[in-house]
Amino acid sequence: MAIQFFVQRHRILVVHLAFWCSYFSFFFYQISFQNGDESSYTRLLIDALAHVSVIAAASYMNYFFFLPRFLKHKNIWRYLLEFIIPFFLLHVFLIYVKRQIYIDSGDIRRIEVVYSSKFFIKSFISAIFIVVFVGMLKFVEDWFELEARKKEVENEKLIAELRFLKAQINPHFLFNTLNNLYSLAFTNSPNTTEVIAKLSKMMRYMLYDSNHAKVPLDKEIEYIENYIGLEKLRLNHQIPIDFEVKGNTNQVMIVPLVLITFLENAFKHGVNGNDPNSWVKVLLHVDGKSCTYTVENSTLVSMNGTTRESSGIGLQNLKRRLELSYPNTHELKVENKDSKHSIQLKLDL
């Protein structure tokens, strides 16, 4: 875990270290194969260390100084002029070091090689290739950083939008519940204190628990039960209201307050305390990490004989929250019949 955390925290450093270790290993193997003299491994190791050190110095001189200046001024000729002179001098120094290593060894064959113009050109081109490759890492890292910033901004926008939508749900719920309280208080119902107690529990859930990205499904169920309890009290238990939970809800998490809106609409548009034919049925079925939420209610008929349809910002906000919280992992079906309105929401939790 500690190694994984370090890699994630310092992934750019790890990529650079891995590259130079690989390059050193490859270069050491290459010159060892060309030399073929096991007694010279110490000299070859010094040669490899000197080579990689100078090339790394040239690469990071370009990486930290010349490339940022080029990206700032966007002048390719100025960049080439500023970079090529110190790079050429560093390469001349590298060739000088290599020559001294093999002069001290007395290896005539290798001395002839390192003094040849072909070796100088080949080494120069190889060094240029490595410097350019490391420079490309700079562009890749900047691109990944830009993408990460864009994603962070997008996430912040989504979080802000979700908070805004959730903030709209709370006044919507309060508006409905205060209407219920008004009805009870107006009729001097003895259930008024019980309603206030249930409302207090629900407000505690809305203010504290629902601030998390996800909450235990059991808490959401308790919230629904309290809401149904309020409605039963308001309706004096005259309307059949069924709520059933199937499956194992332990350790199941859900985005808070995504189920209540459908239930609110069922009571708002499908229940009339003076109509004995009103009814509401709610089923929550959990199967592993899949959740199916079904709300069915009677359909109220208006004075002109037409059925009332659900409307308002609550349902629109909920659909938007589902799109943001469960992208491509939710399915919503709405069905209207002459005497029944039903919704079915499937969530991949």
Protein Blocks (a to p, Z undefined) as FASTA:
>chain_A
ZZmmmmmmmmmmmmmmmmmmmmmmmmmmmmmmmnopaklmmmmmmmmmmmmmmmmmmmmm
mmmmmmmmmmmnopaklmmmmmmmmmmmmmmmmmmmmmmmmmmnopaklmmmmmpmklmm
mmmmmmmmmmmmmmmmmmmmmmmmmmmmmmmmmmmmmmmmmmmmmmmmmmmmmmmmmmmm
mmmmmnopaklmmmmmmmmmmmmmmmmmmmpmbdcfklmmmmmmmmmmmmmmmnoomacc
ddddedjfehiacdehklmmmmmmmmmmmccfklmkbccddddddehjaccddddddddd
dfkopacddedjklmmmmmmmmmmmgoiaccdddddfkbccddddddZZ
